[in-house]
Amino acid sequence: MKSGHGEETNAVRGLELLWGLGERPNRGRRPAFTLEQIVRTAVGIADAQGLAAVSMRRIAERLGCTTMSLYRYVPGKAELLDLMTDAVMGEVPPADAAPGDWRTRLELSARADWGLYHRHPWILRLPAGRPALGPHGFAWYESVLRVLTATGLPPAALVHVFDTVDAYVRGAARDALDAAAVERHSGLTDEQWWAARAHFWDAVFVPARYPMVASLRAAGALHHPRDRGFEFGLRLVLDSIGTFVRNQANGRDETPKRYETPCPQCGNPIPRPASTGRPRTYCSDACRQRAYRARRPRPA
């Protein structure tokens, strides 16, 4: 069984590299390149050929050095990927530096992320839940959170809103980039692919069995540019967040009612007790008294 100490050591070293801490390599002759050049070279390879093409050997060939010399700077590929990710995150402008209200700034930030993913598609192949924890990524995160504080939402809801927008942009970008990759590798556009399958609509598809699909196809709604779909989805997400923010400001409780227990006397929801209180059977004392009187036997 592995102890995990090696991974912990590399994680510490990776954080030191990200934040410019620790000692720089000083053994032997001074090389003709820097850590920044190593990272930028790796980014260039990933942009052109994908993450699978990134290796110490390939980077060493580009820089004209030995593979082992690179390990004086970076302990391994995992740390290199963190450095690459944080380096390109520096391209995203701070969300709170833009003019406008919170929605305008959040929309600009989402578009900036969309552009970043299209310039560096390999970012979407890395796990979003385990960020690089670098200075550029944290500066971006901080700036978006500052924008969202203008909504007046409580801390937990504020983070959920951030996660919702981030997940939408990442998902939409991944779908668009996957479609572009399929088109590039197959040599067929979406229009050409569908044209080659016209037989499906002419001889296989039964409109009476799928009337909704048939009506949407007749209206030309089934096929549209993917960037237009991103615009529609982003507007829908931002509209939903705006409604949620207004409801919170107006004091409306958005907790789902399906988990509330109805009062057996009047049917209204029973208020949840404090964590240390006893569960309530009725919504009010009046309902409890009415239920008590209903259970009492009537005099003959």
C-alpha positions as CSV (number, residue, x, y, z in Angstrom):
1,M,0.0,0.0,0.0
2,K,1.3,3.5,-0.9
3,S,1.6,6.0,1.9
4,G,0.9,9.0,-0.2
5,H,3.9,10.9,1.2
6,G,5.4,11.2,-2.3
7,E,2.2,12.7,-3.7
8,E,2.1,15.2,-0.8
9,T,5.7,16.2,-1.3
10,N,5.0,16.8,-5.0
11,A,1.9,18.8,-4.2
12,V,3.8,21.1,-1.9
13,R,6.5,21.5,-4.6
14,G,3.8,22.2,-7.2
15,L,2.3,25.0,-5.0
16,E,5.7,26.5,-4.5
17,L,6.3,26.6,-8.2
18,L,2.8,28.2,-8.8
19,W,3.4,30.9,-6.3
20,G,7.1,31.5,-6.9
21,L,8.1,30.1,-3.6
22,G,11.1,27.9,-2.7
23,E,14.5,27.8,-4.3
24,R,15.2,28.0,-8.0
25,P,17.5,25.3,-9.4
26,N,21.1,26.4,-9.2
27,R,23.1,23.2,-9.7
28,G,25.5,23.1,-12.6
29,R,25.7,25.4,-15.6
30,R,23.0,28.0,-16.0
31,P,20.6,26.8,-18.6
32,A,19.4,28.8,-21.6
33,F,15.7,28.6,-20.6
34,T,13.4,29.4,-17.7
35,L,10.4,27.8,-16.0
36,E,8.2,30.2,-17.8
37,Q,9.6,29.0,-21.2
38,I,9.0,25.4,-20.2
39,V,5.4,26.2,-19.4
40,R,4.7,28.2,-22.5
41,T,6.3,25.5,-24.7
42,A,4.0,22.9,-23.1
43,V,1.0,25.2,-23.6
44,G,1.9,25.6,-27.3
45,I,2.1,21.8,-27.7
46,A,-1.2,21.3,-25.9
47,D,-3.0,24.0,-28.0
48,A,-1.8,22.4,-31.3
49,Q,-1.9,18.7,-30.5
50,G,-3.8,18.1,-27.2
51,L,-2.8,17.0,-23.8
52,A,-1.7,13.6,-24.9
53,A,1.1,15.1,-26.9
54,V,2.6,17.0,-23.9
55,S,5.6,15.2,-22.5
56,M,8.9,16.1,-21.0
57,R,10.7,14.6,-24.0
58,R,8.6,16.7,-26.5
59,I,9.3,19.8,-24.5
60,A,13.0,19.1,-24.3
61,E,13.1,18.6,-28.0
62,R,11.5,22.0,-28.5
63,L,13.9,23.7,-26.1
64,G,17.0,21.9,-27.3
65,C,17.9,20.3,-23.9
66,T,17.8,16.9,-22.3
67,T,14.7,15.5,-20.7
68,M,16.3,15.1,-17.3
69,S,17.3,18.7,-17.2
70,L,13.6,19.7,-17.1
71,Y,13.0,17.8,-13.9
72,R,15.3,20.3,-12.1
73,Y,12.4,22.7,-12.7
74,V,9.2,20.6,-12.6
75,P,8.9,17.4,-10.6
76,G,6.3,15.8,-13.0
77,K,3.5,16.2,-15.5
78,A,0.8,16.8,-12.9
79,E,2.7,19.8,-11.6
80,L,3.3,20.9,-15.2
81,L,-0.4,20.8,-16.0
82,D,-1.1,23.0,-13.0
83,L,1.4,25.5,-14.2
84,M,0.0,25.4,-17.7
85,T,-3.5,25.9,-16.4
86,D,-2.7,28.9,-14.2
87,A,-0.6,30.5,-16.9
88,V,-3.5,30.6,-19.4
89,M,-5.9,31.8,-16.7
90,G,-3.8,34.9,-16.7
91,E,-5.4,35.7,-20.0
92,V,-8.9,36.2,-18.5
93,P,-9.5,39.8,-17.4
94,P,-10.9,40.4,-13.8
95,A,-14.6,40.2,-13.8
96,D,-15.0,43.2,-11.5
97,A,-12.9,45.4,-13.7
98,A,-15.7,45.7,-16.3
99,P,-18.3,48.4,-16.1
100,G,-22.0,47.6,-15.4
101,D,-24.1,45.8,-12.9
102,W,-23.5,42.3,-11.6
103,R,-25.4,40.7,-14.5
104,T,-23.4,42.5,-17.1
105,R,-20.1,41.7,-15.5
106,L,-21.1,38.1,-15.0
107,E,-22.1,37.8,-18.6
108,L,-18.7,39.3,-19.8
109,S,-16.9,36.9,-17.5
110,A,-18.8,33.9,-19.0
111,R,-17.9,35.1,-22.5
112,A,-14.3,35.5,-21.5
113,D,-14.3,31.9,-20.2
114,W,-15.9,30.7,-23.5
115,G,-13.1,32.4,-25.4
116,L,-10.4,30.9,-23.2
117,Y,-11.7,27.3,-23.7
118,H,-11.7,27.8,-27.4
119,R,-8.1,29.0,-27.4
120,H,-7.0,26.3,-25.1
121,P,-9.4,23.3,-25.4
122,W,-7.2,21.0,-23.4
123,I,-8.3,22.8,-20.2
124,L,-11.7,21.1,-20.5
125,R,-10.0,17.7,-20.2
126,L,-8.8,18.5,-16.7
127,P,-11.0,17.9,-13.7
128,A,-12.8,21.1,-12.8
129,G,-13.2,20.0,-9.1
130,R,-9.4,20.0,-8.6
131,P,-8.2,23.4,-9.6
132,A,-4.5,24.3,-10.0
133,L,-4.7,26.7,-6.9
134,G,-2.4,29.2,-8.7
135,P,-2.4,33.0,-8.4
136,H,-4.0,33.7,-11.8
137,G,-6.8,31.2,-11.1
138,F,-7.5,32.6,-7.7
139,A,-7.5,36.2,-8.9
140,W,-10.2,35.2,-11.5
141,Y,-12.2,33.4,-8.8
142,E,-12.0,36.3,-6.4
143,S,-13.0,38.8,-9.0
144,V,-16.2,36.8,-10.0
145,L,-17.1,36.3,-6.4
146,R,-16.8,40.1,-5.8
147,V,-19.1,40.7,-8.7
148,L,-21.7,38.2,-7.2
149,T,-21.6,39.9,-3.8
150,A,-23.7,42.7,-5.4
151,T,-26.6,40.2,-5.7
152,G,-26.9,40.3,-1.9
153,L,-27.2,36.5,-1.8
154,P,-26.0,34.5,1.3
155,P,-22.5,32.9,1.0
156,A,-23.7,29.4,0.1
157,A,-26.1,30.6,-2.6
158,L,-23.4,32.9,-4.0
159,V,-21.0,30.0,-4.5
160,H,-23.8,27.8,-6.0
161,V,-24.5,30.6,-8.5
162,F,-20.9,30.7,-9.5
163,D,-20.8,26.9,-9.9
164,T,-23.9,27.0,-12.0
165,V,-22.6,29.5,-14.5
166,D,-19.2,27.9,-14.6
167,A,-20.7,24.4,-15.3
168,Y,-22.9,25.8,-18.1
169,V,-20.0,27.5,-19.9
170,R,-17.7,24.5,-19.5
171,G,-20.4,22.1,-20.7
172,A,-21.4,24.3,-23.7
173,A,-17.8,24.9,-24.7
174,R,-17.0,21.1,-24.4
175,D,-19.9,20.3,-26.7
176,A,-19.0,22.9,-29.3
177,L,-15.3,21.8,-29.3
178,D,-16.2,18.1,-29.5
179,A,-18.4,18.9,-32.5
180,A,-15.7,20.9,-34.2
181,A,-13.2,18.0,-33.6
182,V,-15.6,15.5,-35.1
183,E,-16.0,17.7,-38.2
184,R,-12.3,18.2,-38.5
185,H,-11.5,14.4,-38.2
186,S,-14.3,13.2,-40.4
187,G,-14.0,15.9,-43.1
188,L,-17.8,16.4,-43.0
189,T,-19.7,19.4,-41.8
190,D,-22.9,18.8,-39.8
191,E,-24.9,19.8,-42.9
192,Q,-23.0,17.2,-45.0
193,W,-23.5,14.6,-42.4
194,W,-27.2,15.1,-42.2
195,A,-27.5,15.3,-46.0
196,A,-25.9,11.8,-46.2
197,R,-28.7,10.6,-43.9
198,A,-31.6,12.1,-45.8
199,H,-32.9,8.5,-46.2
200,F,-33.7,8.4,-42.5
201,W,-36.2,11.3,-42.8
202,D,-37.6,10.1,-46.1
203,A,-38.0,6.4,-45.4
204,V,-37.4,5.5,-41.8
205,F,-38.8,8.4,-39.7
206,V,-42.6,8.2,-39.0
207,P,-44.0,11.7,-38.2
208,A,-47.2,10.3,-36.7
209,R,-45.1,8.4,-34.1
210,Y,-43.0,11.4,-33.2
211,P,-45.2,14.4,-34.0
212,M,-43.3,16.8,-31.8
213,V,-40.0,16.1,-33.5
214,A,-41.7,16.3,-36.9
215,S,-43.1,19.8,-36.1
216,L,-39.8,21.1,-34.8
217,R,-38.0,19.8,-37.9
218,A,-40.6,21.4,-40.1
219,A,-40.0,24.7,-38.3
220,G,-36.2,24.3,-38.9
221,A,-35.6,24.3,-35.1
222,L,-33.6,21.1,-34.9
223,H,-30.4,22.4,-36.4
224,H,-28.8,25.8,-35.5
225,P,-25.2,27.1,-35.1
226,R,-23.7,26.0,-31.8
227,D,-22.6,29.5,-30.9
228,R,-26.3,30.6,-31.1
229,G,-27.2,27.8,-28.7
230,F,-24.6,29.1,-26.3
231,E,-26.0,32.6,-26.4
232,F,-29.6,31.3,-25.8
233,G,-28.4,29.1,-22.9
234,L,-26.4,31.9,-21.3
235,R,-29.3,34.3,-21.4
236,L,-31.6,31.6,-19.9
237,V,-29.1,30.9,-17.1
238,L,-28.6,34.6,-16.3
239,D,-32.4,35.3,-16.4
240,S,-32.9,32.4,-13.9
241,I,-30.3,33.8,-11.6
242,G,-31.9,37.2,-11.8
243,T,-35.3,35.8,-10.9
244,F,-33.7,33.9,-8.0
245,V,-32.0,37.1,-6.7
246,R,-35.2,39.1,-6.9
247,N,-37.1,36.4,-5.0
248,Q,-34.5,36.4,-2.3
249,A,-34.6,40.2,-2.0
250,N,-38.4,40.1,-1.7
251,G,-38.2,37.6,1.1
252,R,-39.7,34.7,-0.8
253,D,-38.8,31.3,0.4
254,E,-37.7,29.2,-2.5
255,T,-37.3,26.0,-0.5
256,P,-39.2,23.1,-2.3
257,K,-42.5,22.5,-0.7
258,R,-42.6,18.8,-1.6
259,Y,-40.5,17.9,1.5
260,E,-42.8,19.7,3.9
261,T,-45.3,17.7,6.0
262,P,-48.9,18.9,5.6
263,C,-51.0,19.6,8.7
264,P,-53.6,16.7,9.1
265,Q,-56.2,19.3,10.2
266,C,-56.0,22.1,7.6
267,G,-53.4,20.9,5.1
268,N,-51.0,23.8,5.5
269,P,-47.3,23.1,5.7
270,I,-46.0,22.3,9.2
271,P,-43.1,24.6,10.2
272,R,-39.8,22.8,10.7
273,P,-38.8,22.8,14.3
274,A,-35.3,23.9,15.6
275,S,-32.7,21.2,15.4
276,T,-33.2,20.4,19.1
277,G,-37.0,20.7,19.1
278,R,-39.5,17.9,18.9
279,P,-41.3,17.3,15.6
280,R,-44.6,19.0,15.3
281,T,-47.8,17.2,14.4
282,Y,-50.0,20.3,13.6
283,C,-49.2,23.6,12.1
284,S,-50.6,25.6,15.0
285,D,-52.2,25.3,18.4
286,A,-55.6,26.1,17.0
287,C,-55.4,23.1,14.6
288,R,-54.2,20.9,17.5
289,Q,-57.2,21.9,19.6
290,R,-59.6,21.4,16.8
291,A,-58.3,17.9,16.3
292,Y,-58.5,17.2,20.0
293,R,-62.1,18.3,20.1
294,A,-62.9,16.2,17.1
295,R,-61.6,13.1,18.8
296,R,-63.6,13.7,22.0
297,P,-66.7,11.5,22.3
298,R,-69.9,13.5,22.0
299,P,-72.4,13.3,24.9
300,A,-75.5,11.1,24.2
